[in-house]
Amino acid sequence: MSTIEGTKPREVVMTLTDYNSNKYLWTFKQNQDGDYKLSTNGQAYGNFQCNVDKYEIEWLADEGKWSEVEREVNRGVKNVYKIKSR
């Protein structure tokens, strides 16, 4: 379970890994309305093969449901390795 569950930090960085131990970054930042926008830092969201659309991941983050965000990521082809927030 994520240690930031139920909170709304201004920025969250998830480090993801694949079966070859390659690392990828996902960055969630709040926009002017306080909603999270996800950046996959140069990778297409589709490459992660998540079972939900990008906006659904953002909405889970908006609700502070970080463990659900993590679970949805892990259902794709990458796994959450580390989560940092500020």
C-alpha positions in Angstrom: 0.0 0.0 0.0 1.2 3.5 -0.8 2.3 5.6 2.1 0.7 8.7 0.5 -2.8 7.1 0.5 -5.5 9.7 1.1 -3.2 12.7 0.7 -2.9 15.2 -2.1 0.8 16.2 -2.5 1.6 18.8 -5.1 3.9 16.3 -7.0 4.2 12.5 -7.1 6.9 10.6 -8.9 6.5 6.9 -9.6 9.5 4.9 -10.8 8.4 1.9 -12.8 10.4 -1.1 -13.9 9.9 -3.9 -16.5 11.1 -7.5 -16.7 14.5 -6.3 -18.0 14.9 -3.9 -15.0 14.6 -0.8 -17.3 13.2 2.2 -15.4 10.5 4.6 -16.4 9.1 7.7 -14.6 5.6 8.7 -14.2 5.0 12.2 -12.8 1.8 13.5 -11.4 1.6 17.3 -10.9 -1.4 19.4 -9.9 -2.7 21.9 -12.4 -4.1 25.3 -11.5 -7.5 23.7 -10.6 -5.8 21.3 -8.2 -6.3 18.3 -10.5 -3.5 15.8 -11.3 -2.1 15.5 -14.7 0.0 12.5 -15.6 3.2 12.8 -17.6 4.8 9.6 -18.8 8.0 11.5 -19.5 8.5 10.8 -23.2 6.9 7.4 -23.3 3.4 6.8 -24.9 0.9 5.9 -22.2 -0.2 2.9 -24.4 3.3 1.3 -24.0 2.5 0.6 -20.3 -0.6 -1.5 -21.4 -2.7 -0.5 -18.4 -6.2 -1.8 -18.4 -7.7 1.7 -17.8 -7.5 5.0 -19.7 -5.1 7.7 -18.6 -7.9 10.0 -17.4 -9.0 7.2 -15.0 -5.6 7.0 -13.5 -5.6 10.8 -13.0 -9.1 10.7 -11.4 -7.9 8.0 -8.9 -5.0 10.3 -8.1 -7.4 13.3 -7.6 -9.3 11.2 -5.1 -6.1 10.3 -3.2 -6.5 6.6 -4.0 -2.8 6.0 -4.6 -2.9 2.3 -3.8 -5.5 1.9 -6.6 -3.2 3.9 -9.0 -0.4 1.5 -8.0 -2.6 -1.6 -8.5 -3.7 -0.4 -12.0 -0.1 0.2 -13.0 0.9 -3.2 -11.8 -1.8 -4.8 -13.9 0.0 -3.6 -17.0 3.5 -4.7 -18.2 5.4 -2.5 -15.8 5.6 -2.6 -12.0 5.8 0.2 -9.5 9.3 0.2 -8.0 9.3 3.4 -5.9 7.0 6.3 -5.1 8.1 9.7 -3.9 6.1 12.8 -3.2 6.4 16.4 -2.1 
